[in-house]
Amino acid sequence: RANMLLARVREAAGDRTGALEAYSRAAKDAAGQEWGTPALFSHARLLSQEKRWDQARGVLERLLKSDETTVASEAARAIGDTYRGEGDPLAAAEYYLTAAYVAPATPQGRRALLDAANAFASLKQDEAAELAYKKLLAQADLPADLQDAARQGLRSLGR
């Protein structure tokens, strides 16, 4: 527990390297109880910031299996972000679509659908991008910022 507490304190203080070291020690020492959802997301976020994509995905895979749809959706979107950061928009789109499928009406599900559309657009897969943008725009009570982004995406496709 001490390493987990140390990791959280170092992270809060902005010591990313120290936090990662403490998380690594906690992972070796912990039986699993200390590794709740917030700690796993924090660890994965720090790994992503350090561009340690594979390690971040390893942490996030545990969360992807969660029975809580919002947690699974957030994990899928975060995995998509690792692939995007790594320069693999097709793999990113797959995870973004998973996040959108698991929790379509949540903020992270909606954002993931927009991210998937953007990934398809970057791959010049205009039909897939158009479909994702339109699916997003068809949702009731869509926030204005997402509406604007989806409409802009459609315009950039020439649709």
C-alpha positions in Angstrom: 0.0 0.0 0.0 2.9 2.4 0.7 4.1 2.2 -2.9 0.5 2.9 -4.2 0.2 5.9 -1.9 3.6 7.1 -2.9 2.6 6.8 -6.6 -0.5 8.9 -6.0 1.4 11.5 -4.1 4.1 11.8 -6.7 1.6 12.0 -9.5 -0.3 14.7 -7.7 2.9 16.6 -7.2 3.7 16.3 -11.0 6.6 13.9 -10.6 5.6 11.6 -13.5 8.9 9.6 -13.4 8.7 9.0 -9.6 5.0 8.1 -9.9 5.8 5.5 -12.6 8.6 4.0 -10.5 6.2 3.7 -7.5 3.5 2.2 -9.6 6.0 -0.4 -10.9 7.0 -1.3 -7.4 3.4 -1.5 -6.3 2.6 -3.8 -9.2 5.4 -6.2 -8.0 4.4 -6.0 -4.4 0.6 -5.8 -4.5 -1.8 -8.7 -4.3 -4.4 -6.7 -6.3 -6.6 -5.0 -3.7 -4.9 -1.6 -4.0 -5.3 -1.6 -7.8 -8.7 -0.1 -8.1 -10.1 1.4 -11.3 -8.7 5.0 -10.6 -5.2 3.7 -9.9 -5.2 1.6 -13.1 -6.4 4.5 -15.2 -3.8 6.7 -13.6 -1.0 4.2 -14.2 -2.1 3.8 -17.9 -2.3 7.5 -18.4 1.2 8.0 -17.1 2.6 5.2 -19.3 0.8 6.8 -22.3 2.3 10.2 -21.5 5.7 8.5 -21.6 4.8 6.8 -24.9 5.1 3.4 -23.4 2.1 2.3 -25.5 2.3 -1.5 -25.1 2.6 -1.2 -21.3 -0.3 1.2 -21.1 -2.4 -1.2 -23.2 -1.5 -4.0 -20.9 -2.9 -2.0 -17.9 -6.0 -0.9 -19.8 -6.8 -4.5 -21.0 -7.6 -5.3 -17.4 -10.2 -2.5 -17.3 -11.6 -3.4 -20.7 -13.0 -6.6 -19.1 -14.9 -4.7 -16.5 -18.6 -5.4 -16.0 -19.2 -1.7 -15.7 -19.9 -0.4 -19.2 -18.6 3.1 -18.6 -15.3 1.7 -17.3 -15.0 -0.7 -20.3 -15.9 2.1 -22.7 -13.3 4.4 -21.2 -10.7 1.7 -21.3 -11.4 1.0 -25.0 -11.2 4.6 -25.9 -7.9 4.9 -24.0 -6.5 1.9 -25.9 -7.6 3.6 -29.1 -5.7 6.7 -28.0 -2.5 4.6 -27.5 -2.8 3.2 -31.1 -3.4 6.7 -32.4 -0.3 7.9 -30.5 1.6 5.1 -32.0 0.5 6.1 -35.5 -2.0 3.2 -36.2 -5.3 4.8 -36.9 -7.0 1.6 -38.1 -6.4 -0.1 -34.8 -7.4 3.1 -33.0 -10.7 3.1 -34.9 -11.4 -0.4 -33.9 -11.1 0.4 -30.2 -13.0 3.7 -30.6 -15.9 1.8 -32.2 -15.8 -0.7 -29.3 -16.1 2.2 -26.8 -18.9 3.7 -28.8 -20.7 0.3 -29.0 -20.3 -0.5 -25.3 -21.7 2.9 -24.1 -23.1 4.8 -27.1 -25.0 7.6 -25.2 -22.2 8.4 -22.7 -19.8 11.3 -23.2 -16.9 8.9 -23.7 -18.9 6.7 -26.1 -19.9 9.8 -28.2 -16.4 11.2 -28.2 -15.1 7.7 -29.2 -17.5 7.7 -32.2 -16.1 11.1 -33.3 -12.6 9.8 -32.8 -13.4 6.7 -35.0 -14.8 9.0 -37.7 -11.7 11.1 -37.6 -9.5 8.0 -37.7 -11.3 6.8 -40.8 -11.1 10.2 -42.4 -7.3 10.2 -41.8 -7.1 6.8 -43.6 -9.1 8.2 -46.5 -11.9 5.8 -45.8 -14.5 8.4 -46.5 -17.6 6.2 -46.5 -16.7 4.8 -43.1 -16.0 8.2 -41.8 -19.2 9.6 -43.2 -21.2 6.8 -41.6 -19.7 7.4 -38.2 -20.2 11.2 -38.4 -23.8 10.7 -39.4 -24.4 8.1 -36.7 -23.1 10.6 -34.1 -25.3 13.4 -35.5 -28.4 11.1 -35.3 -28.1 10.8 -31.5 -30.6 12.7 -29.4 -29.3 15.5 -27.1 -25.8 15.5 -28.7 -23.7 18.3 -27.2 -23.1 21.3 -29.4 -19.3 20.8 -29.5 -19.7 17.3 -30.8 -22.4 18.4 -33.4 -20.0 21.0 -34.6 -17.1 18.7 -34.9 -19.1 16.0 -36.7 -20.5 18.6 -39.1 -17.0 19.9 -39.7 -15.8 16.4 -40.4 -18.5 15.8 -42.9 -17.7 19.1 -44.6 -14.0 18.1 -44.8 -15.1 15.0 -46.6 -17.0 17.1 -49.1 -20.4 15.8 -47.9 
